Amino acid sequence: MANLTASLGPLVKLLAAFGAVSSLLLLGVLNLVH
């Protein structure tokens, strides 16, 4: 179980970074459209 959480840590960070980048891209696209 500890091994699972250890492998999930970086994955969660990666998902958080991906979410932040995608939201920024979405805001940029919306600004370009408007």
C-alpha positions, 0 to 999 in steps of 0.5 A, a space after each residue: 500500500 505504501 508503494 502505491 501512495 509513493 507511485 501516486 504522488 508524482 502522478 497527482 503532481 503531474 495531473 495538477 500541473 497538466 490541469 493548470 496548463 490546460 486551464 491557462 490555455 483555455 483562458 488564452 483561447 477564450 481571450 483570443 475568441 472574444 
